[in-house]
Amino acid sequence: MSEDMKTVSIYAPEDLVEDFDDKVWEMKANGEIDRDASRSEVVRHLMGEWAEGNSKSSSTRVVQTAD
């Protein structure tokens, strides 16, 4: 890749990750995304859409952390 990349690590509930992976698999099976797309590629794409305001999600709720 020609652009600089940064490693991002997140913690998520196991059931959320499983649901996400199931949805990605379903979208691959339906031809909605490339069958070779990795979880990282899908998350990166979703981050870009959200940052650009193109997300299908209308949620503006801020998630609070335990920090």
KOLFILO-256587 format. One line per field, with one value per residue (C-alpha): x, z, y; residue number from 1; residue in one letter. Coordinates in Angstrom, 2 decimals. Layout:
residues N
X (X  ...)
Z (Z  ...)
Y (Y  ...)
seq (NUM  ...)
type (a  ...)
end
This chain:
residues 67
X (0.00  1.23  -0.30  1.06  -0.75  -1.07  -1.83  -5.07  -6.07  -9.52  -11.25  -14.80  -17.20  -16.78  -20.43  -20.08  -17.02  -18.83  -21.87  -19.58  -17.75  -21.09  -22.28  -19.00  -19.29  -22.90  -21.91  -19.07  -21.48  -23.91  -21.15  -21.54  -17.85  -14.77  -14.44  -10.77  -11.45  -9.99  -11.66  -9.09  -10.01  -13.71  -13.15  -10.85  -13.54  -16.22  -13.96  -13.44  -17.17  -17.95  -15.21  -16.47  -20.07  -21.18  -22.16  -25.61  -25.69  -27.59  -26.19  -24.51  -24.31  -20.89  -19.59  -18.20  -15.08  -13.83  -10.81)
Z (0.00  -0.78  2.18  5.73  7.93  11.71  13.76  15.71  18.36  19.93  22.54  21.77  23.31  21.79  20.69  18.87  16.99  16.09  14.85  12.83  11.29  10.47  8.71  6.77  5.71  4.61  2.58  0.95  0.07  -1.47  -3.48  -1.63  -0.70  -2.10  -0.92  -0.12  2.09  5.57  8.76  8.88  5.38  6.23  9.48  7.66  5.02  7.68  9.57  6.38  5.65  9.20  9.19  5.87  7.06  4.59  7.21  7.02  10.80  12.14  15.63  17.14  20.62  22.20  23.76  27.22  28.29  31.66  31.48)
Y (0.00  3.44  5.26  5.13  2.66  2.56  -0.51  -0.16  -2.66  -2.86  -4.96  -6.05  -8.54  -11.99  -12.14  -8.81  -10.06  -13.29  -11.33  -9.05  -12.00  -13.69  -10.52  -10.24  -13.90  -13.32  -10.26  -12.21  -15.04  -12.53  -10.87  -7.57  -7.52  -9.25  -12.85  -12.21  -9.17  -9.51  -8.33  -5.51  -4.37  -4.35  -2.42  0.04  0.61  1.15  3.58  5.58  5.71  6.81  9.46  10.84  10.91  8.25  5.71  4.11  4.38  7.36  6.85  9.88  8.39  8.72  5.54  6.05  4.23  3.12  5.45)
seq (1  2  3  4  5  6  7  8  9  10  11  12  13  14  15  16  17  18  19  20  21  22  23  24  25  26  27  28  29  30  31  32  33  34  35  36  37  38  39  40  41  42  43  44  45  46  47  48  49  50  51  52  53  54  55  56  57  58  59  60  61  62  63  64  65  66  67)
type (m  s  e  d  m  k  t  v  s  i  y  a  p  e  d  l  v  e  d  f  d  d  k  v  w  e  m  k  a  n  g  e  i  d  r  d  a  s  r  s  e  v  v  r  h  l  m  g  e  w  a  e  g  n  s  k  s  s  s  t  r  v  v  q  t  a  d)
end
